[in-house]
Amino acid sequence: MPCAEKYDSHKPGSDGWTAAMIDTLSLPPTVQAAGLIGTVLLEAIVLHVGYGVVTKALGPNVKQALGGE
């Protein structure tokens, strides 16, 4: 089976992603909490900007379709 030779789930690093992973469990709890807060804040910013772009792009068309100006 040629596919099994390329990917062996029992070999560390065989999936290509293991080298990029960071062991966050070894960090102090304060650093873990700060990382989680930073991740949530970044996600909120991205969603806020994304929704703003979508609203600006589609807002006039939706208003017109609903019978507004």
MARDOPA-597230 format. One record per residue: x, y, z of N, C-alpha, C in turn. Coordinates in Angstrom, 1 decimal, m for minus. Atoms other than C-alpha are relative to their C-alpha. Layout:
<pt><n_x>X</n_x><n_y>Y</n_y><n_z>Z</n_z><ca_x>X</ca_x><ca_y>Y</ca_y><ca_z>Z</ca_z><c_x>X</c_x><c_y>Y</c_y><c_z>Z</c_z></pt>
...
END
This chain:
<pt><n_x>0.8</n_x><n_y>m1.2</n_y><n_z>0.0</n_z><ca_x>0.0</ca_x><ca_y>0.0</ca_y><ca_z>0.0</ca_z><c_x>0.9</c_x><c_y>1.2</c_y><c_z>0.0</c_z></pt>
<pt><n_x>m0.9</n_x><n_y>m1.2</n_y><n_z>0.1</n_z><ca_x>2.0</ca_x><ca_y>3.1</ca_y><ca_z>m1.2</ca_z><c_x>m0.4</c_x><c_y>1.1</c_y><c_z>0.9</c_z></pt>
<pt><n_x>0.5</n_x><n_y>m1.1</n_y><n_z>m0.9</n_z><ca_x>m0.2</ca_x><ca_y>5.5</ca_y><ca_z>0.8</ca_z><c_x>0.5</c_x><c_y>m0.1</c_y><c_z>1.4</c_z></pt>
<pt><n_x>m0.4</n_x><n_y>0.2</n_y><n_z>m1.4</n_z><ca_x>0.7</ca_x><ca_y>3.9</ca_y><ca_z>4.1</ca_z><c_x>1.5</c_x><c_y>0.3</c_y><c_z>0.2</c_z></pt>
<pt><n_x>m1.4</n_x><n_y>m0.3</n_y><n_z>m0.2</n_z><ca_x>4.4</ca_x><ca_y>4.5</ca_y><ca_z>3.4</ca_z><c_x>0.2</c_x><c_y>1.5</c_y><c_z>0.2</c_z></pt>
<pt><n_x>m0.2</n_x><n_y>m1.5</n_y><n_z>0.0</n_z><ca_x>3.9</ca_x><ca_y>8.3</ca_y><ca_z>3.0</ca_z><c_x>m0.5</c_x><c_y>0.5</c_y><c_z>1.4</c_z></pt>
<pt><n_x>0.6</n_x><n_y>m0.5</n_y><n_z>m1.3</n_z><ca_x>1.7</ca_x><ca_y>8.6</ca_y><ca_z>6.2</ca_z><c_x>m0.1</c_x><c_y>m1.1</c_y><c_z>1.0</c_z></pt>
<pt><n_x>0.1</n_x><n_y>0.9</n_y><n_z>m1.1</n_z><ca_x>2.3</ca_x><ca_y>6.7</ca_y><ca_z>9.3</ca_z><c_x>m0.3</c_x><c_y>0.7</c_y><c_z>1.3</c_z></pt>
<pt><n_x>0.5</n_x><n_y>m0.8</n_y><n_z>m1.2</n_z><ca_x>0.3</ca_x><ca_y>8.0</ca_y><ca_z>12.3</ca_z><c_x>0.9</c_x><c_y>m0.3</c_y><c_z>1.2</c_z></pt>
<pt><n_x>m0.8</n_x><n_y>0.3</n_y><n_z>m1.2</n_z><ca_x>2.8</ca_x><ca_y>6.3</ca_y><ca_z>14.7</ca_z><c_x>1.3</c_x><c_y>0.6</c_y><c_z>0.0</c_z></pt>
<pt><n_x>m1.3</n_x><n_y>m0.7</n_y><n_z>0.1</n_z><ca_x>5.8</ca_x><ca_y>8.2</ca_y><ca_z>13.5</ca_z><c_x>m0.2</c_x><c_y>1.4</c_y><c_z>0.4</c_z></pt>
<pt><n_x>0.1</n_x><n_y>m1.4</n_y><n_z>m0.3</n_z><ca_x>6.3</ca_x><ca_y>11.6</ca_y><ca_z>15.1</ca_z><c_x>0.4</c_x><c_y>0.8</c_y><c_z>m1.2</c_z></pt>
<pt><n_x>m0.3</n_x><n_y>m0.9</n_y><n_z>1.0</n_z><ca_x>6.2</ca_x><ca_y>14.3</ca_y><ca_z>12.6</ca_z><c_x>m0.4</c_x><c_y>m0.5</c_y><c_z>m1.4</c_z></pt>
<pt><n_x>0.4</n_x><n_y>0.6</n_y><n_z>1.3</n_z><ca_x>4.8</ca_x><ca_y>12.1</ca_y><ca_z>9.8</ca_z><c_x>m1.1</c_x><c_y>0.7</c_y><c_z>m0.7</c_z></pt>
<pt><n_x>1.1</n_x><n_y>m0.7</n_y><n_z>0.6</n_z><ca_x>1.8</ca_x><ca_y>14.3</ca_y><ca_z>9.3</ca_z><c_x>0.4</c_x><c_y>1.4</c_y><c_z>m0.6</c_z></pt>
<pt><n_x>m0.5</n_x><n_y>m1.3</n_y><n_z>0.5</n_z><ca_x>3.9</ca_x><ca_y>17.4</ca_y><ca_z>8.5</ca_z><c_x>m0.4</c_x><c_y>1.2</c_y><c_z>0.8</c_z></pt>
<pt><n_x>0.5</n_x><n_y>m1.1</n_y><n_z>m0.9</n_z><ca_x>2.2</ca_x><ca_y>19.5</ca_y><ca_z>11.2</ca_z><c_x>0.7</c_x><c_y>0.0</c_y><c_z>1.3</c_z></pt>
<pt><n_x>m0.5</n_x><n_y>0.1</n_y><n_z>m1.4</n_z><ca_x>4.0</ca_x><ca_y>18.3</ca_y><ca_z>14.3</ca_z><c_x>1.1</c_x><c_y>1.0</c_y><c_z>0.2</c_z></pt>
<pt><n_x>m1.1</n_x><n_y>m0.9</n_y><n_z>m0.2</n_z><ca_x>7.0</ca_x><ca_y>20.5</ca_y><ca_z>13.8</ca_z><c_x>m0.5</c_x><c_y>1.4</c_y><c_z>0.2</c_z></pt>
<pt><n_x>0.5</n_x><n_y>m1.3</n_y><n_z>m0.2</n_z><ca_x>4.8</ca_x><ca_y>23.6</ca_y><ca_z>13.7</ca_z><c_x>m0.8</c_x><c_y>0.2</c_y><c_z>1.3</c_z></pt>
<pt><n_x>0.8</n_x><n_y>m0.1</n_y><n_z>m1.2</n_z><ca_x>2.9</ca_x><ca_y>22.8</ca_y><ca_z>16.9</ca_z><c_x>0.8</c_x><c_y>0.5</c_y><c_z>1.1</c_z></pt>
<pt><n_x>m0.7</n_x><n_y>m0.5</n_y><n_z>m1.2</n_z><ca_x>3.7</ca_x><ca_y>24.5</ca_y><ca_z>20.1</ca_z><c_x>m0.6</c_x><c_y>m0.6</c_y><c_z>1.2</c_z></pt>
<pt><n_x>0.5</n_x><n_y>0.7</n_y><n_z>m1.2</n_z><ca_x>3.4</ca_x><ca_y>22.7</ca_y><ca_z>23.4</ca_z><c_x>m0.4</c_x><c_y>1.1</c_y><c_z>1.0</c_z></pt>
<pt><n_x>0.5</n_x><n_y>m1.1</n_y><n_z>m0.9</n_z><ca_x>1.2</ca_x><ca_y>25.3</ca_y><ca_z>25.3</ca_z><c_x>m0.2</c_x><c_y>m0.5</c_y><c_z>1.4</c_z></pt>
<pt><n_x>0.2</n_x><n_y>0.5</n_y><n_z>m1.3</n_z><ca_x>0.6</ca_x><ca_y>23.0</ca_y><ca_z>28.2</ca_z><c_x>1.2</c_x><c_y>0.1</c_y><c_z>0.9</c_z></pt>
<pt><n_x>m1.2</n_x><n_y>m0.2</n_y><n_z>m0.8</n_z><ca_x>4.2</ca_x><ca_y>23.4</ca_y><ca_z>29.3</ca_z><c_x>0.2</c_x><c_y>1.4</c_y><c_z>0.5</c_z></pt>
<pt><n_x>m0.1</n_x><n_y>m1.4</n_y><n_z>m0.4</n_z><ca_x>3.7</ca_x><ca_y>27.2</ca_y><ca_z>29.6</ca_z><c_x>m0.7</c_x><c_y>0.2</c_y><c_z>1.4</c_z></pt>
<pt><n_x>0.7</n_x><n_y>m0.4</n_y><n_z>m1.2</n_z><ca_x>2.6</ca_x><ca_y>28.8</ca_y><ca_z>32.9</ca_z><c_x>m1.4</c_x><c_y>0.3</c_y><c_z>m0.3</c_z></pt>
<pt><n_x>1.5</n_x><n_y>m0.3</n_y><n_z>0.2</n_z><ca_x>m1.2</ca_x><ca_y>29.2</ca_y><ca_z>33.4</ca_z><c_x>m0.2</c_x><c_y>1.4</c_y><c_z>m0.4</c_z></pt>
<pt><n_x>0.2</n_x><n_y>m1.4</n_y><n_z>0.3</n_z><ca_x>m0.9</ca_x><ca_y>33.0</ca_y><ca_z>33.2</ca_z><c_x>0.3</c_x><c_y>0.2</c_y><c_z>m1.5</c_z></pt>
<pt><n_x>m0.3</n_x><n_y>m0.1</n_y><n_z>1.4</n_z><ca_x>0.7</ca_x><ca_y>32.7</ca_y><ca_z>29.8</ca_z><c_x>m1.0</c_x><c_y>m0.6</c_y><c_z>m0.9</c_z></pt>
<pt><n_x>1.1</n_x><n_y>0.7</n_y><n_z>0.8</n_z><ca_x>m1.9</ca_x><ca_y>30.2</ca_y><ca_z>28.6</ca_z><c_x>m1.3</c_x><c_y>0.9</c_y><c_z>0.0</c_z></pt>
<pt><n_x>1.2</n_x><n_y>m0.9</n_y><n_z>m0.1</n_z><ca_x>m4.7</ca_x><ca_y>32.6</ca_y><ca_z>29.8</ca_z><c_x>0.2</c_x><c_y>1.2</c_y><c_z>m0.9</c_z></pt>
<pt><n_x>m0.2</n_x><n_y>m1.2</n_y><n_z>0.8</n_z><ca_x>m3.1</ca_x><ca_y>35.6</ca_y><ca_z>28.1</ca_z><c_x>m0.1</c_x><c_y>m0.4</c_y><c_z>m1.5</c_z></pt>
<pt><n_x>0.0</n_x><n_y>0.4</n_y><n_z>1.3</n_z><ca_x>m2.7</ca_x><ca_y>33.6</ca_y><ca_z>24.9</ca_z><c_x>m1.5</c_x><c_y>m0.3</c_y><c_z>m0.5</c_z></pt>
<pt><n_x>1.4</n_x><n_y>0.3</n_y><n_z>0.3</n_z><ca_x>m6.4</ca_x><ca_y>32.5</ca_y><ca_z>25.0</ca_z><c_x>m0.7</c_x><c_y>1.3</c_y><c_z>m0.2</c_z></pt>
<pt><n_x>0.6</n_x><n_y>m1.3</n_y><n_z>0.1</n_z><ca_x>m7.5</ca_x><ca_y>36.1</ca_y><ca_z>25.6</ca_z><c_x>0.4</c_x><c_y>0.7</c_y><c_z>m1.3</c_z></pt>
<pt><n_x>m0.5</n_x><n_y>m0.6</n_y><n_z>1.2</n_z><ca_x>m5.3</ca_x><ca_y>37.3</ca_y><ca_z>22.8</ca_z><c_x>m0.7</c_x><c_y>m0.6</c_y><c_z>m1.3</c_z></pt>
<pt><n_x>0.6</n_x><n_y>0.7</n_y><n_z>1.1</n_z><ca_x>m6.7</ca_x><ca_y>34.7</ca_y><ca_z>20.4</ca_z><c_x>m1.5</c_x><c_y>0.4</c_y><c_z>m0.2</c_z></pt>
<pt><n_x>1.4</n_x><n_y>m0.4</n_y><n_z>0.1</n_z><ca_x>m10.3</ca_x><ca_y>35.5</ca_y><ca_z>21.3</ca_z><c_x>m0.2</c_x><c_y>1.5</c_y><c_z>m0.5</c_z></pt>
<pt><n_x>0.0</n_x><n_y>m1.4</n_y><n_z>0.4</n_z><ca_x>m9.6</ca_x><ca_y>39.3</ca_y><ca_z>20.9</ca_z><c_x>0.3</c_x><c_y>0.1</c_y><c_z>m1.5</c_z></pt>
<pt><n_x>m0.3</n_x><n_y>0.0</n_y><n_z>1.4</n_z><ca_x>m8.0</ca_x><ca_y>38.7</ca_y><ca_z>17.5</ca_z><c_x>m1.2</c_x><c_y>m0.5</c_y><c_z>m0.8</c_z></pt>
<pt><n_x>1.2</n_x><n_y>0.5</n_y><n_z>0.7</n_z><ca_x>m11.0</ca_x><ca_y>36.6</ca_y><ca_z>16.4</ca_z><c_x>m1.1</c_x><c_y>1.0</c_y><c_z>0.0</c_z></pt>
<pt><n_x>1.1</n_x><n_y>m1.0</n_y><n_z>0.0</n_z><ca_x>m13.4</ca_x><ca_y>39.3</ca_y><ca_z>17.5</ca_z><c_x>0.3</c_x><c_y>1.2</c_y><c_z>m0.9</c_z></pt>
<pt><n_x>m0.4</n_x><n_y>m1.1</n_y><n_z>0.9</n_z><ca_x>m11.5</ca_x><ca_y>42.0</ca_y><ca_z>15.6</ca_z><c_x>m0.2</c_x><c_y>m0.4</c_y><c_z>m1.5</c_z></pt>
<pt><n_x>0.2</n_x><n_y>0.5</n_y><n_z>1.4</n_z><ca_x>m11.4</ca_x><ca_y>39.9</ca_y><ca_z>12.4</ca_z><c_x>m1.5</c_x><c_y>m0.1</c_y><c_z>m0.4</c_z></pt>
<pt><n_x>1.4</n_x><n_y>0.1</n_y><n_z>0.3</n_z><ca_x>m15.1</ca_x><ca_y>39.1</ca_y><ca_z>12.6</ca_z><c_x>m0.7</c_x><c_y>1.4</c_y><c_z>m0.1</c_z></pt>
<pt><n_x>0.5</n_x><n_y>m1.4</n_y><n_z>0.1</n_z><ca_x>m15.9</ca_x><ca_y>42.8</ca_y><ca_z>13.3</ca_z><c_x>0.3</c_x><c_y>0.7</c_y><c_z>m1.3</c_z></pt>
<pt><n_x>m0.4</n_x><n_y>m0.6</n_y><n_z>1.3</n_z><ca_x>m14.0</ca_x><ca_y>44.0</ca_y><ca_z>10.3</ca_z><c_x>m0.6</c_x><c_y>m0.8</c_y><c_z>m1.1</c_z></pt>
<pt><n_x>0.6</n_x><n_y>0.7</n_y><n_z>1.1</n_z><ca_x>m15.3</ca_x><ca_y>41.2</ca_y><ca_z>8.1</ca_z><c_x>m1.5</c_x><c_y>0.3</c_y><c_z>m0.1</c_z></pt>
<pt><n_x>1.4</n_x><n_y>m0.4</n_y><n_z>0.1</n_z><ca_x>m18.9</ca_x><ca_y>41.9</ca_y><ca_z>9.0</ca_z><c_x>m0.2</c_x><c_y>1.4</c_y><c_z>m0.5</c_z></pt>
<pt><n_x>0.1</n_x><n_y>m1.4</n_y><n_z>0.5</n_z><ca_x>m18.3</ca_x><ca_y>45.6</ca_y><ca_z>8.4</ca_z><c_x>0.2</c_x><c_y>0.1</c_y><c_z>m1.5</c_z></pt>
<pt><n_x>m0.2</n_x><n_y>0.0</n_y><n_z>1.5</n_z><ca_x>m17.0</ca_x><ca_y>44.9</ca_y><ca_z>4.9</ca_z><c_x>m1.2</c_x><c_y>m0.6</c_y><c_z>m0.7</c_z></pt>
<pt><n_x>1.2</n_x><n_y>0.6</n_y><n_z>0.6</n_z><ca_x>m19.9</ca_x><ca_y>42.6</ca_y><ca_z>4.1</ca_z><c_x>m1.2</c_x><c_y>0.9</c_y><c_z>0.1</c_z></pt>
<pt><n_x>1.1</n_x><n_y>m0.9</n_y><n_z>m0.2</n_z><ca_x>m22.4</ca_x><ca_y>45.1</ca_y><ca_z>5.5</ca_z><c_x>0.1</c_x><c_y>1.2</c_y><c_z>m1.0</c_z></pt>
<pt><n_x>m0.2</n_x><n_y>m1.1</n_y><n_z>1.0</n_z><ca_x>m20.9</ca_x><ca_y>47.9</ca_y><ca_z>3.4</ca_z><c_x>m0.2</c_x><c_y>m0.4</c_y><c_z>m1.4</c_z></pt>
<pt><n_x>0.1</n_x><n_y>0.5</n_y><n_z>1.4</n_z><ca_x>m20.8</ca_x><ca_y>45.8</ca_y><ca_z>0.3</ca_z><c_x>m1.5</c_x><c_y>m0.4</c_y><c_z>m0.4</c_z></pt>
<pt><n_x>1.3</n_x><n_y>0.5</n_y><n_z>0.3</n_z><ca_x>m24.3</ca_x><ca_y>44.3</ca_y><ca_z>0.5</ca_z><c_x>m1.1</c_x><c_y>0.8</c_y><c_z>0.6</c_z></pt>
<pt><n_x>1.1</n_x><n_y>m0.8</n_y><n_z>m0.7</n_z><ca_x>m26.2</ca_x><ca_y>46.8</ca_y><ca_z>2.7</ca_z><c_x>m0.9</c_x><c_y>0.8</c_y><c_z>m1.0</c_z></pt>
<pt><n_x>0.9</n_x><n_y>m0.8</n_y><n_z>0.9</n_z><ca_x>m27.5</ca_x><ca_y>49.1</ca_y><ca_z>m0.1</ca_z><c_x>m0.9</c_x><c_y>m0.9</c_y><c_z>m0.9</c_z></pt>
<pt><n_x>0.8</n_x><n_y>1.0</n_y><n_z>0.8</n_z><ca_x>m28.7</ca_x><ca_y>46.1</ca_y><ca_z>m2.2</ca_z><c_x>m1.1</c_x><c_y>m0.6</c_y><c_z>0.8</c_z></pt>
<pt><n_x>1.0</n_x><n_y>0.6</n_y><n_z>m0.9</n_z><ca_x>m30.5</ca_x><ca_y>44.5</ca_y><ca_z>0.7</ca_z><c_x>m1.1</c_x><c_y>1.1</c_y><c_z>0.4</c_z></pt>
<pt><n_x>1.0</n_x><n_y>m1.1</n_y><n_z>m0.3</n_z><ca_x>m32.1</ca_x><ca_y>47.9</ca_y><ca_z>1.7</ca_z><c_x>m0.9</c_x><c_y>0.2</c_y><c_z>m1.2</c_z></pt>
<pt><n_x>0.8</n_x><n_y>m0.2</n_y><n_z>1.2</n_z><ca_x>m33.3</ca_x><ca_y>48.3</ca_y><ca_z>m1.9</ca_z><c_x>m1.0</c_x><c_y>m1.1</c_y><c_z>m0.2</c_z></pt>
<pt><n_x>0.8</n_x><n_y>1.2</n_y><n_z>0.2</n_z><ca_x>m34.6</ca_x><ca_y>44.8</ca_y><ca_z>m2.1</ca_z><c_x>m1.2</c_x><c_y>m0.1</c_y><c_z>1.0</c_z></pt>
<pt><n_x>1.0</n_x><n_y>0.0</n_y><n_z>m1.1</n_z><ca_x>m36.6</ca_x><ca_y>45.3</ca_y><ca_z>1.2</ca_z><c_x>m0.9</c_x><c_y>1.2</c_y><c_z>m0.2</c_z></pt>
<pt><n_x>0.9</n_x><n_y>m1.1</n_y><n_z>0.3</n_z><ca_x>m38.2</ca_x><ca_y>48.5</ca_y><ca_z>m0.2</ca_z><c_x>0.5</c_x><c_y>1.3</c_y><c_z>0.7</c_z></pt>
<pt><n_x>m0.5</n_x><n_y>m1.3</n_y><n_z>m0.5</n_z><ca_x>m36.0</ca_x><ca_y>51.1</ca_y><ca_z>1.5</ca_z><c_x>0.6</c_x><c_y>0.9</c_y><c_z>m1.0</c_z></pt>
<pt><n_x>m0.6</n_x><n_y>m1.0</n_y><n_z>0.9</n_z><ca_x>m34.1</ca_x><ca_y>53.9</ca_y><ca_z>m0.1</ca_z><c_x>1.1</c_x><c_y>m0.7</c_y><c_z>m0.9</c_z></pt>
END
